[in-house]
Amino acid sequence: MEALARAFPHEESGDGIEAAAHFAPREFKVYTHRQLDRIRQVQALPEAQQFDIKVVSQVLPFRVNEYVLEELIDWNNIPDDPMFRLLFPQREMLKPEDFDAVAELVRSGASASEMAPVIKRVRDGLNPHPAGQMDLNLPMLDGEPLPGMQHKYRETVLFFPSQGQVCHSYCTFCFRWAQFVGDKELRFASSEADQLHGYLAAHPEVSDLLVTGGDPMVMKARHLRGYLEGLMKPELAHVTNIRIGSKSLTFWPYRFVTDPDADDVLALLRELVEAGKHVAFMAHFNHWREMETPVCREAIRRIRATGAQIRTQAPLLHHINDDAGVWARMWRTQVQLGMVPYYMFVERDTGAQHYFEVPLARAWKIYREAMQQVSGLARTARGPSMSADPGKVEIQGVTEINGEKVFVLRFIQGRNPDWVQKPFFAKYDENATWLPHLKPAFGAEKFFYEEDFADLKAEKLALI
Ligand SMILES: *Cc1c(COP(=O)(O)O)cnc(C)c1O
């Protein structure tokens, strides 16, 4: 008991194992933009701030639950609290002219049908589908496209189960925001376990399945089982690694502790592990604050007890975590709790990017300074990495070569595996925030992969 208490020095209310029995079930209660007026904490905010939230949540997804309202947000530190900015839309997330257009409609009490065209125009201006997700990543089976899946990198297939296309709450910066605002056209989803298994069986080069969303952990255990159980069949033995992308440890840790099918979902993970699969729970944490509650720590402990690994990833975000000390503490906490830091991402070119973006030069500085503060066990996080059209491009550093200041870059993943791990160089640009802003260094006209990428793209689009 004492040893365990020492192992969890930040935790005030127990040691995790003994504590398991003490977690009272919590009712999952959500609020969307239609129920803003019913959130007690919001009602206590100044009128002007309430109005801003109302306006921006017409455009960007908004969904919170009672756990995040009561346990994560520090209501004495509004609006600067990072958890508040993670969950609540802020005025500056829309461009001023867009904000004004929507504000005008809200003020005049416009009907939903009057608002719709304006909201659509604003959303369309926010690049709802970055990095060729709608066409370039689309897999085909027997000449038919599979819209609930994406296959961008040889080894890994992404699957979007239709019951998992929401989250327990929404992040204001989410790059998949367009899926959550009710536009069915913008949603990838598949309810076809057979299609998934058929596609995987036809692709022996695929070692990893990444189940994503939304959040697959909003699904009932029996639905999740419907998709995952079949992976234990001999014809899918080549799919050795099953990843589940989820923010549930932050937004609803009760999923693994007291929810009615908490034990069923854990039993499924354990079965997959016992069948010889590597089960990787890809947890999304933006800030160490998300891991401070006893129920989150208990959920982490229970998932790890199944034999599944937990790896962690998150984008670097202005206003939320653009601070080396925050990342260092986050990574240290994760390692202490038995998780493996995996990726630091650069915020993508979609949604409220202008609000969250951090210049690449500064992103690298934050990454480096955070790395300098942690032991080797936490230095497993790669980044800062841009999930761009051609692949995942990592900023390895800034240096000077023959008097020219440059970014050193490499592909962590590429549409063509041949691009991976070759260092390449871009002219230093203090303000660049995304790959297309960069120009090749040393007078080159193009980056080494550009022609090859153009060919790949033309080939792929010809097939659709
Ligand atoms: C990041 C990513 C993957 C997984 O890449 P790893 O380097 O194996 O983590 C797969 N597909 C897409 C579309 C991705 O963005």
Ligand as a Chemical Component Dictionary entry (heavy atoms), coordinates in Angstrom:
data_LIG
# 
_chem_comp.id                   LIG 
_chem_comp.type                 NON-POLYMER 
_chem_comp.pdbx_formal_charge   0 
_chem_comp.three_letter_code    LIG 
# 
loop_
_chem_comp_atom.comp_id 
_chem_comp_atom.atom_id 
_chem_comp_atom.alt_atom_id 
_chem_comp_atom.type_symbol 
_chem_comp_atom.charge 
_chem_comp_atom.model_Cartn_x 
_chem_comp_atom.model_Cartn_y 
_chem_comp_atom.model_Cartn_z 
_chem_comp_atom.pdbx_ordinal 
LIG C1 C1 C 0 0.126  8.337 -38.853 1  
LIG C2 C2 C 0 -0.684 7.565 -39.788 2  
LIG C3 C3 C 0 -0.560 6.184 -39.834 3  
LIG C4 C4 C 0 0.379  5.417 -38.924 4  
LIG O1 O1 O 0 1.720  5.715 -39.150 5  
LIG P1 P1 P 0 2.820  5.121 -38.159 6  
LIG O2 O2 O 0 4.116  5.781 -38.565 7  
LIG O3 O3 O 0 2.840  3.652 -38.387 8  
LIG O4 O4 O 0 2.397  5.490 -36.788 9  
LIG C5 C5 C 0 -1.324 5.507 -40.755 10 
LIG N1 N1 N 0 -2.177 6.134 -41.603 11 
LIG C6 C6 C 0 -2.309 7.464 -41.593 12 
LIG C7 C7 C 0 -3.244 8.110 -42.571 13 
LIG C8 C8 C 0 -1.572 8.225 -40.690 14 
LIG O5 O5 O 0 -1.720 9.553 -40.680 15 
# 
loop_
_chem_comp_bond.comp_id 
_chem_comp_bond.atom_id_1 
_chem_comp_bond.atom_id_2 
_chem_comp_bond.value_order 
_chem_comp_bond.pdbx_ordinal 
LIG C1 C2 SING 1  
LIG C2 C3 SING 2  
LIG C2 C8 DOUB 3  
LIG C3 C4 SING 4  
LIG C3 C5 DOUB 5  
LIG C4 O1 SING 6  
LIG O1 P1 SING 7  
LIG P1 O2 DOUB 8  
LIG P1 O3 SING 9  
LIG P1 O4 SING 10 
LIG C5 N1 SING 11 
LIG N1 C6 DOUB 12 
LIG C6 C7 SING 13 
LIG C6 C8 SING 14 
LIG C8 O5 SING 15 
# 
